[in-house]
Amino acid sequence: MSVGLLWAGLFVSEETFKRSAIVGVVEETEADAELKRALLLAVLDRSRSLPLVLAGDPDLARTLVSQQPADLTRLNRKLQSLAEETRASAIYVIRLDGTAIAASNWNQPDSFVGSNYGFRDYFSGALAEGSAEQYALGSVSRRPGLYLSRRVSGEGGKALGVVVVKVEFGELEESWRRSGKLTFVTDSHGIVLITSQNAWRFLTIADIPPKELSKIRDSLQFGEAPLTPIPIWSLFDLAGYKMVATDVGGGLPSEPHYATTMAVPGTPWTLHVLAPAVAALDAGIWEGRLIAVTIGVPLIAAAAWLVYLSGRASRRRAAEQAARAELERQVGRRTIELTDARDRLQAEIAEHHATNARLQSVQQDLVQANRLAILGQVAAGVAHEINQPVATIRAYADNARAFLDRGDTTTAGQNLGLIADLTDRIGTITSQLRGLARKGRLAAEPVNLKAAVEGALFLLRSRFSGSMDMLIVGPIPDDLTVTGQRVRLEQVLINLLQNALEALEGRDGARIEVQVVRVDQADVVIAVSDNGPGIPAAIRDNLFIPFNTSKDSGLGLGLVIARDIVTEYGGTIIAESSAAGTTFTVTLKRAEP
């Protein structure tokens, strides 16, 4: 009987304390899982803010548009600095065809620059939805990581490309390994992404349907990984809790683990934590036996047990508090780093705005310089144009005096009327010159197209008086108006006509035509064409690039400024040239008269 009671007491005691040990493992594991999930979320939140800030960087958007070597070099260095400061694995920029044009590792052997990522879901997803996330094996680095992508948009919301930040979790995995618990994260298919057990990476916790498995392998998201299940030998219940017996690798025998899972908010991921239960079970069994054996000395046994439980609970609470404090410290440090990076980006954006303002001022000065150059070229002809009326006025004045001496007031009055007409002509010439010389950018207004063409011809006539007969102006409706400013549109026409007149100078059968080729509700299209030798190929390829000219005395700014003026008022200018001649087609916005 006593032996039976002893065995019964031992059984009850062992079961009671075994369950207590399992409860302790469960509580500790779930608390540990909460901390690990919080740290994972802190890493994700820190990393997600970086592509959001970069997508709004005007320097990055401008580089995607221009793709000039100097701009790309500047962007490469900026991405390299940001990656070092924020501890991102890589930051790179992809244009619309999927090719990376800049990267933080631009100067390394495994640089992403030049690689095509058009097949990646994070690229197509960002273009379609504005942002995307994908965990995958790097096609160049061969290291896994989370790719956070953001669409970069230009004016009017037009997509220019995608900025990508790659996050690797090596430090986090090392921290999990030190905890002594098997920890891993799976995606919606059950594939292991982040793990403290390297041998489990890209294994699965369940079988994937063949059709879905084939699709995943074809996408190369996980390279050539076999995507086979984790070697879990059995699943069983112990003291009311789910336990698994799994092969942890390294030749170690399988042993029971308590498994807990938690969803990772903001992602399709699930966090798994497996805590070994053998030590706790053994401890529980021996505790039960000790209590049963020492039942005769209840006070000593109870005191020892209370002290033991209190110390273990205190240590567990102290460990949890230390882990929470460390987590808060890391989150605070990462927040400060991100805030500093944001402030630097905002300062650079402000500097870019100031640079744009200075650029606009320089462009306006170039327009004025071009206008004054034109004014200087026509000044000699205008002086001749004014000298003729002045000489004629003197002759009419002398004649009028003579007729008055004879008493012929009628003829004298006619001479005085002719003098008035000539002074009006001189006033018209000088007013045109003053208008052309005036500096400043004026607001767009309706401009009579015929008057603008006639004003340009008027200013050119004095310089090219012997060549104007080659110029043919087609019919232009009297009430046809376009959006712009008359002096600036005259400047565009003078540049085009002056180039044509100089190109045809001395050629037989030379002909220049100015005509309206199309008028609709929105646009007016003007063509300036000649039958000259055409523009040389070396010049034609960079026609609208500053300082590109075939003239010994030219600056190569006339066509650049003409293009800028037309663009400012919502129009376009294109050139077509061959050995049979050259045609400049100018499209302007139509305005109501």
Stockholm file with secondary structure:
# STOCKHOLM 1.0

chainA/1-593         MSVGLLWAGLFVSEETFKRSAIVGVVEETEADAELKRALLLAVLDRSRSLPLVLAGDPDLARTLVSQQPADLTRLNRKLQSLAEETRASAIYVIRLDGTAIAASNWNQPDSFVGSNYGFRDYFSGALAEGSAEQYALGSVSRRPGLYLSRRVSGEGGKALGVVVVKVEFGELEESWRRSGKLTFVTDSHGIVLITSQNAWRFLTIADIPPKELSKIRDSLQFGEAPLTPIPIWSLFDLAGYKMVATDVGGGLPSEPHYATTMAVPGTPWTLHVLAPAVAALDAGIWEGRLIAVTIGVPLIAAAAWLVYLSGRASRRRAAEQAARAELERQVGRRTIELTDARDRLQAEIAEHHATNARLQSVQQDLVQANRLAILGQVAAGVAHEINQPVATIRAYADNARAFLDRGDTTTAGQNLGLIADLTDRIGTITSQLRGLARKGRLAAEPVNLKAAVEGALFLLRSRFSGSMDMLIVGPIPDDLTVTGQRVRLEQVLINLLQNALEALEGRDGARIEVQVVRVDQADVVIAVSDNGPGIPAAIRDNLFIPFNTSKDSGLGLGLVIARDIVTEYGGTIIAESSAAGTTFTVTLKRAEP
#=GR chainA/1-593 SS CHHHHHHHHHHHHHHHHHHHHHHHHHHHHHHHHHHHHHHHHHHHHHHHHHHHHHHTCHHHHHHHHHCCHHHHHHHHHHHHHHHHHHTCSEEEEEETTSBEEEETTTTSTTCCTTCBCTTCHHHHHHHHHSEEEEEEECTTTCCEEEEEEEEEECGGGCEEEEEEEEECCHHHHHHHHHHTSEEEEECTTCBEEEESSGGGTTCBSSCCCHHHHHHHHHTTTTTTCCCCBCCEEEEEEETTEEEEEECCSTTCCCEEEEEEEEECTTSSCEEEEEEECHHHHHHHHHHHHHHHHGGGSHHHHHHHHHHHHHHHHHHHHHHHHHHHHHHHHHHHHHHHHHHHHHHHHHHHHHHHHHHHHHHHHHHHHHHHHHHHHHHHHHHHHHHHHHHHHHHHHHHHHHHHHHHHHHTCHHHHHHHHHHHHHHHHHHHHHHHHHHHHHCCSCCCCEEEEHHHHHHHHHHHHHTTTTTTGGGEEECCCCTTCEEEECHHHHHHHHHHHHHHHHHHHTTCTTCCEEEEEEEECSSEEEEEEEECSSCCCHHHHTTTTSTTCCSCSSCCSCHHHHHHHHHHHTTCEEEEEEETTEEEEEEEEEEECC
#=GC SS_cons         CHHHHHHHHHHHHHHHHHHHHHHHHHHHHHHHHHHHHHHHHHHHHHHHHHHHHHHTCHHHHHHHHHCCHHHHHHHHHHHHHHHHHHTCSEEEEEETTSBEEEETTTTSTTCCTTCBCTTCHHHHHHHHHSEEEEEEECTTTCCEEEEEEEEEECGGGCEEEEEEEEECCHHHHHHHHHHTSEEEEECTTCBEEEESSGGGTTCBSSCCCHHHHHHHHHTTTTTTCCCCBCCEEEEEEETTEEEEEECCSTTCCCEEEEEEEEECTTSSCEEEEEEECHHHHHHHHHHHHHHHHGGGSHHHHHHHHHHHHHHHHHHHHHHHHHHHHHHHHHHHHHHHHHHHHHHHHHHHHHHHHHHHHHHHHHHHHHHHHHHHHHHHHHHHHHHHHHHHHHHHHHHHHHHHHHHHHHTCHHHHHHHHHHHHHHHHHHHHHHHHHHHHHCCSCCCCEEEEHHHHHHHHHHHHHTTTTTTGGGEEECCCCTTCEEEECHHHHHHHHHHHHHHHHHHHTTCTTCCEEEEEEEECSSEEEEEEEECSSCCCHHHHTTTTSTTCCSCSSCCSCHHHHHHHHHHHTTCEEEEEEETTEEEEEEEEEEECC
//
